[in-house]
Amino acid sequence: MTIRDRGFFDRRYDGLAKALLAGFLLLLVAACASQNAGPGPRGANNDRDPATAAQQAADRGDYARAADLYARAAGQAANSEAQRSYRFEAGLAAAQAGDAEGARQMLASIDPSQLDAIAHSRYNLAQREIAIAGLSPGKALANLPPPAENTAPAVAERVWDKRAQLQFKANRPVDGLAALVQRGAWLERRSAVEANDERIYERAKDAVGLGIGPDSPDADDAPTAVRGWLALADIGQRAFAGRAERDEALANWQQTYPGHPANRFVLGERFDYQSTMAVTAVERGGLATGTMAGAGARAPSDQVALALPMSGSFKNAAGAIRDGFTFAYRNNSGGLPSPISYDTSNLNAQALAGRAESDDIGVLVGPLDKDKVAAMARQQTAMPVIGLNTIEETVRRSGFYQFGLDPADEAASAARHAMDRGDRNAIALVPQGEWGDRVLDGFRDALNADGGQLVDYRTYDSATHDHSQAIQAVLGRGNQANADFIFVAGQPTQARLIRSQLKFYKAGDLPMVTTSHAYSGQVDTDSDIDLNGVYFVDMPWLLGEGGTISRLRQEAEATYGRSATDYARLFAMGMDAWVLARNVAKNKLSANQPLEGMTGVLAPRDNGHIARYLGWAVFRNGRPQTLSLPATADVRASTSRANTGPRPDSSSYQNDRAPTEGGMRSSMDSL
C-alpha cells in the first residue's frame, strides 16, 4: 500500500465509524476502570498485552524495549506456536537494537527452514545485523546496502531503519534523516507511518539544534523532503510574536515544500495547523536512498585525465596501469577524447586538483599513492575523481570513488565462494601486520554477513619458514573438527609452506582457501604442485578462457610486452579504471549496479568504494584450473542475499560449476 495523503486514511476508516461507536463506549468504561492502576509508559497496557506494546515500541524505534516486551509475551504465551512467534519477534527486535548476544539467544531456537519467504528474509536480515553489530558505522553501512526494488516492505523498512541508526551514530544526521524518509515510503500501517514521521521531526530538531538547517552545507545535496523537515524543525524552534506570524511561516513553508510528508500528521499534531494539502508519495529507492558518494557530481566536461607517479618506487606499477588504461581506451573510447596524463611524482593533491580544474578536466583518474588519495578526497572540486587506492577514512565529498586491488575484497570474495559451497565454519591463518589485519577483517565481515562463523584464527610471521606454532594453535581446542575449511592469506612461498605443514599436522584433508596473492600469475607447475587442491580467487583477466579474452591478452602482450605479463593484475586494473572513467563521464555509474571488468565484477558502493567480486579456481597438477567466473547477476543476488534467502548449499567443493566465457563476453565487448 502506498501512502499518499492523510485523506487516504480518512476514506479508509470513515466506513468503520459506526462500527467503532459502540466499541468506543465500552473503551470509556474500561478506561475509567483502569485509572486506579496508575500511570505507565507510553503505549502501556504492557501486562495485559505486551505484544501490542512491543509493536508500538518498534514503531517508535525503541527496539530494545520491543525486544523485552516480545520476550515477556513469549513467556505469557498459551501455546508453543505463539511462544516461538514472539521469541522470533524478540530476536529480530534485539538484532535491530544492536544487541547481538540477545538476538542470538532468542533466534537460537528458530529453524529458518520452517519460515515463510518474508519471515525467512527478516531472519536473514537479523543475522546480518548480528554480524555487523561490532563494526564501525562506516563498515556496518558498507555491509548493509539499501534494499532492492523487489524487497518485501517488511524487510525494506527494517533495512532503512538500521541504516538510519548507523548514519546518526556516525554523526551524519542529514543522511540519517534521508534514511528515515525512505523508510516511510515502505511502511504500510498508519500507526507506523505516524510514529516514523514523529521520529523524523524529532531528529530534524536535533540537527537544527546542532546548526544543521535546510541551508547549511551539510544539507546541500540532501533530498528535498529532508530539507523540508529541517525547515519545519527550524520553524518549530523559533520564537514568534503570535500564532498568526507562526502560521504565516508555516504557509510559506508549504509553498516551498508542496506535498511534503509533514502535512500528513506533524502539522496538525505539533503545530495545531490543519492542512488540506495532498501528500506526494516518496518514491521507493528514490532520492533518499543513501546514494553513493559519486551521486550528484556530474563531470563538467568529457575530458578524462590519468594521474600517476611515473618515477620513484611506484614507477613500474604506474606504467602497467597506464598501459592497461590506454589499451582499454583504444578498444572502446566511448566517443570520448583521448585521455591526457599527469605525472604526480612531484605534485601534491592540491596542485593536482588545481591543474586539473584549470585544464577543464571532467573526470580525474588517480592518484595512486594512498596518502595522496586521502589528500585528494579532502579537496573540494567539481570534477569526479577515481582514486586508484582505498583509504580508511570516511569520505564526505560528492563525486569521489575509490578503486584498487584491495586485499579485503579478495578475502571477502573467497569467503563468499566458500559459502556458496555450503561451508560456513572457518579457521584462518593470516600474516602479522596491517595487511594481514585488513585481509582478516574482509574475510570475517563477509563470512559473518552471510551467516557463517570464524571459529578461530592465528597470525604468523611471514619472515620465517616455520609456522608450526601458529598452525598447531589454530587447529587445536577442537577447532579442526569444528571447521569446514581453513582460510590462509599469504604470498606464494608462504602459502606453499603452510599447505605442506598442514599436511604434516594431519590437516591435509581440511579444504584450504586463499586469495590471488598465493598465485604468482605465471604457471609454475614445479613450485605450485604443493598447492594442489587449494582453492583461490583471482581476476577474470588471469582466469578467463576462450577466444575473446585470449585474443585480448595476446594483443596486450604483443603491444606492451612485460607490462602486460609481469604486471598483469595492474595492467587489468588500468583497463578497469578506464571502464569506470568512461561510465562516470557519461553519468552511468550507479550505486549497487555492478558492471563486468577485467579485475572482477565491479560493484559500486554507497560510499564510493568500488568493490570487486572475483573468479574461483583450484590448483590441479600444479596448474590453476578455473571453476567459475563472476557475473553481474551473481553479484546482485549476493548484495540482496539478506532479503532473498540463504545461499544454496552444496555437499562438497567437488560440485563447482564449469566456467563459461558467456558471463564475461559483454565486458570484453565493452572494451
C-alpha positions, 0 to 999 in steps of 0.5 A: 500500500502506498501512502499518499495523503492523510485523506487516504486514511480518512476514506479508509476508516470513515466506513468503520465509524459506526462500527467503532461507536459502540466499541468506543463506549465500552473503551470509556468504561474500561478506561475509567476502570483502569485509572486506579492502576496508575500511570505507565509508559507510553503505549502501556497496557504492557501486562495485559498485552505486551505484544501490542506494546512491543509493536508500538515500541518498534514503531517508535524505534525503541527496539530494545524495549520491543525486544523485552516486551516480545520476550515477556509475551513469549513467556505469557504465551498459551501455546508453543506456536505463539511462544516461538512467534514472539521469541522470533519477534524478540530476536529480530527486535534485539538484532535491530537494537544492536544487541547481538548476544540477545538476538542470538539467544532468542533466534537460537531456537528458530529453524529458518527452514520452517519460515515463510519467504518474508519471515525467512528474509527478516531472519536473514536480515537479523543475522546480518545485523548480528554480524555487523553489530561490532563494526564501525558505522562506516563498515556496518553501512558498507555491509548493509546496502539499501534494499532492492526494488523487489524487497518485501516492505517488511524487510525494506523498512527494517533495512532503512531503519538500521541504516538510519541508526548507523548514519546518526551514530556516525554523526551524519544526521542529514543522511540519517534523516534521508534514511528515515524518509525512505523508510516511510515510503515502505511502511504500510500501517498508519500507526507506523507511518505516524510514529516514523514521521514523529521520529523524523521531526524529532531528529530534524530538531536535533540537527537544527539544534546542532546548526544543521538547517535546510541551508547549511552545507551539510544539507546541500545535496540532501533530498528535498523532503529532508530539507523540508523537515529541517525547515519545519524543525527550524520553524518549530524552534523559533520564537514568534510574536503570535500564532498568526506570524507562526502560521504565516511561516508555516504557509510559506513553508508549504509553498516551498515544500508542496506535498511534503510528508509533514502535512500528513500528521506533524502539522496538525499534531505539533503545530495545531495547523490543519492542512488540506494539502495532498501528500506526494508519495516518496518514491521507493529507492528514490532520492533518499536512498543513501546514494553513493558518494559519486551521486550528484557530481556530474563531470563538467566536461568529457575530458578524462585525465590519468594521474600517476607517479611515473618515477620513484618506487611506484614507477613500474606499477604506474606504467602497467596501469597506464598501459592497461588504461590506454589499451582499454581506451583504444578498444572502446573510447566511448566517443570520448577524447583521448585521455591526457596524463599527469605525472604526480611524482612531484605534485601534491593533491592540491596542485593536482586538483588545481591543474586539473580544474584549470585544464577543464578536466571532467573526470580525474583518474588517480592518484595512486599513492594512498596518502595522496588519495586521502589528500585528494578526497579532502579537496573540494572540486567539481570534477569526479575523481577515481582514486586508484587506492582505498583509504580508511577514512570516511569520505564526505565529498560528492563525486569521489570513488575509490578503486584498487586491488584491495586485499579485503575484497579478495578475502571477502570474495573467497569467503563468499565462494566458500559459502556458496559451497555450503561451508560456513565454519572457518579457521584462518591463518593470516600474516602479522601486520596491517595487511594481514589485519585488513585481509582478516577483517574482509574475510570475517565481515563477509563470512559473518554477513552471510551467516557463517562463523570464524571459529578461530584464527592465528597470525604468523610471521611471514619472515620465517619458514616455520609456522608450526606454532601458529598452525598447531594453535589454530587447529587445536581446542577442537577447532579442526573438527569444528571447521569446514575449511581453513582460510590462509592469506599469504604470498606464494612461498608462504602459502606453499609452506603452510599447505605442506605443514598442514599436511604434516599436522594431519590437516591435509584433508581440511579444504584450504582457501586463499586469495590471488596473492598465493598465485604468482600469475605465471604457471609454475607447475614445479613450485605450485604442485604443493598447492594442489587442491587449494582453492583461490580467487583471482581476476577474470583477466588471469582466469578467463578462457576462450577466444575473446579474452585470449585474443585480448591478452595476446594483443596486450602482450604483443603491444606492451610486452612485460607490462602486460605479463609481469604486471598483469593484475595492474595492467587489468586494473588500468583497463578497469579504471578506464571502464569506470572513467568512461561510465562516470563521464557519461553519468552511468555509474550507479550505486549497487549496479555492478558492471563486468571488468577485467579485475572482477565484477565491479560493484559500486558502493554507497560510499564510493568504494568500488568493490570487486567480486572475483573468479574461483579456481583450484590448483590441479597438477600444479596448474590453476584450473578455473571453476567459475567466473563472476557475473553481474547477476551473481553479484546482485543476488549476493548484495540482496542475499539478506532479503532473498534467502540463504545461499544454496548449499552444496555437499562438497567443493567437488560440485563447482560449476564449469566456467563459461566465457558467456558471463564475461563476453559483454565486458570484453565487448565493452572494451 
